[in-house]
Amino acid sequence: MKIEKLLKRQKVVKFIGDFDKIEIEHLSCDTNKMQKNTLYFCLKGEMNDGHNFAFLAKQKGAVALVVEHPVDVDLPQIVVPDSRSAMSLIAGNFFDNPAQKLKLIAVTGTNGKTTTTYMIKSILEKAGFKVGLIGTIGTVIDDILLPATLTTPDPIELHSLFHQMVNKGVSFAVMEASAHAIKLHKLDGIKFDVGILTNITQDHLDFFKTFESYKSTKLAFLNQKYCKNIVINADDKSGQELLLSTKDKSNVFSFGLNNPSDVFAVNYEFKIDGTEYFLNLFDEMLHIKTKMIGQFNLYNALSAVTACKILKIKTPYILSGLNEMQSVAGRFNVINFDNKTSAVIDYAHTPDGLKNILTSVREVISGKIISIFGCGGNRDTGKREIMGKISGSLADFTIITSDNPRLEKPMDIILQIENGVKLSSKNYLCIENRVDAINYGLKMLKEGDVCVISGKGAENYLDVGGVKYPYSDLETVLSEYQKLKKEKNIFND
């Protein structure tokens, strides 16, 4: 592809060198993934600057560079104001702007993104549409699951996925929009039909430094630059701020339980096998009975149905999409054992997420809660003590364990969590090995009790020392329960 076609809508500061005979066959921002005739993007990161790898990129097949300032490399260069934003626009052009051929829904927020996208997917498929999905668990195209790289893929991969969706006849694409993706301009040049804000609570302060910076990044996505229609949680503090500050509300819609909203639920009842409620959908009353458990999933459902109604999906499909939807992998997955105890596996890895899962479990059980969780290494350290205090106050017993320590020492993380648990409870134990922690928790269960295992959800690895080892909470729970059953080390009638 010729350079002039790639640069549609892209502002260029200046051109350096001769581009007449250059034909671009590939795009890359990673010198480890270079091929012949590649356009290489020099991106500035926290640790490294891609401009320093321009010569290496040339050696590996680059025929031109996108830079923010000229580099001393004998290759044609396109100088742009922001290489990351340019990569998003150029990637779109390279794949023939597939995003413009899809109906796009983006879900942003700290918690609930994955479940909300799957709810929307379920409703749209009931309406007869082919739906693509991009998020934390992976990418779904025509019912084929591709493994996830990031919550929101980098632009070259993202537009490649959109291109594949178009080729497969997909009509709607629903995706998670992470704060990192917004901050790093991964979504520049894309106009979403609907943008949803689930909530904003503390997370990723290792990158954003302050909650205000994190919040403002999320809110910066919810405007007419990125979204034709906006759906906001009216019960979320940041959502309220956005609603009050938005002057033109013609394309802004709200959902909630406690504050005046366009879409809300009444008479809701939470049980261990699901939730039942009446839904007011823009003044249309619907009876919902779903397998999705807990108040936070009720909020997710409200956001999903609001978006689908905006997209003119008919009511019967909204009903069947919610009522027939199965649980999402790693999100409030309930395992009922034959000794009348249970385990719940959930991805909750933020203070608000942990509070939500423990509160929701408390609402639907008669026994005690044993909470097992850890915090990821080389991530927001400020949430560790907070999460410890939450678990100590909401669970009957807490087991602090390891969860993707990455390059940190697992016990250093555990001790920081312990500082929080000690503020609210004396009923806790530190067990570094996650398998041993789950084994101990299962042994504690008595009739009616639940073991809540948070943090990893459907992840299939443990990241220790920068190496990802195969691991699954679900497989561990099932295998450890069977071991304990054979050893007669669990409660029996």
Buried (B, 14 or more C-beta within 10 A) or exposed (E): BEBEEBBEEBEEEEBBBEBEEBEBEBBBBBBEEBEEBBBBBBBEEEEEEBBEBBBBBBEBBBBBBBBBEBBEBEBBBBBBEBBBBBBBBBBBBBBBBBBEBBBBBBBBBBBBBBBBBBBBBBBBBBBEBBBBBBBBBBBBBEEEEBEBEBBBBBBBBBBBBBBBBBEEEBBBBBBBBBBBBBBBBBBBBBBBBBBBBBBBBBBBBEBBEEBEBBBBBBBEBBEEEBBEBBBBBBBBEBBBBBBEEBEEEEBBBBBBBEBEBBBBBEEBEBEBEBBEBEBBBEEEEBEBEBBBBBBBBBBBBBBBBBBBBBBEBEEEBBBBBBBEBEBBBBBBBBBEBEBBBBBBBBBBBBBBBBBBBBBBBBBBBEBBBBBBBBBBBBBBBBBBBBBBBBBBBBBBBBBBBBBBBBEBEBBEBBBBBBEBBBEBBEEBBBBBEBBBBBBBBBBBBEEEBBBBBBBBBBBBEBBBEEEBEEBBBBEBBBBBBEEBBEEEEBBEE
